[in-house]
Amino acid sequence: MALEVVVMKVSIRTCTQSIFHSQICLGSKDEVSIQDQMDIKCLRCYIILLIFLPTGPSMGDATLRRRIKSWEFEAFFNPQELRKETCLLYEIKWGASHNIWRSSNQNTTQHAEINFMEKFTSERNFKPSVKCSITWFLSWSPCWRCSKAIREFLNQYPNVTLVIFVSRLYWHMEQQHRQELKELVCSGVTIQIMNYSEYRHCWRNFVDYLPEEEDHWPKYPTLWIMLYVLELHCIILGLPPCLKISVRHSDQLVLFSLDLQDCHYQKIPYHVLVATGIIRPFVTWR
């Protein structure tokens, strides 16, 4: 399909140049050669074919320059890999408007979250009464410093609501990160682990995929996702960590292990435990 699109674009350019050349060389408007007529028909046919071909973001999408490459998305948001850098994809919606502004940023000398808030406050001069909803899709959850900065940011702009989806939990074994992330949730910020619906949404709205790759968003194993869901519940409920992550140095393989205590079985929602396969669902016989 991609090859066909390239061939069609070249053919259109060739036909257009031929028609333009014939218009210059014609002595009269009524004098149209058979070759010129064929060129015009050729151009029309290719235009029709391009209209009905599956279109990706590269076909006239206004957000193209703000989209990331497909390999970047897969590298940043793969929950099975522990990439050091952070990628932030964000959506901003103002007031009652249905328009959504989408863009992205990454770590520089500062974390991606700090970069966003500095850019947001410097480029958008809005009154405190203006309502604004922001959605973040983060490859890593905020560290303790960023969590604290986010709370200060939201206190400064009380009409701003923030929802955060994360692919992985940042150094979740360290108590300071756990505590600040919990306080961020307690302050009213919604934090969830990215599921298939979020991966699909990000792929279609933030990634510069090829026309035939609209449904080729990465479908990572559900178990990896649910293990992070399990640990996020531990953080929010103030429980000790149950998910341990290590890297085997010989081949850089990421290993996940669980260390569950009685408090985990007692307080973590039943459906989360079932989804991770830790316990089996009850079966009622009639």
PyMOL commands that set and color helices and strands:
alter all, ss='L'
color gray80, all
select helices_A, chain A and resi 2-25+34-52+64-66+70-77+112-123+144-156+175-186+196-206+211-213+222-236+262-267+270-275
alter helices_A, ss='H'
color red, helices_A
select strands_A, chain A and resi 87-94+101-106+132-138+160-166+190-193+243-248+253-258
alter strands_A, ss='S'
color yellow, strands_A
deselect
rebuild
show_as cartoon
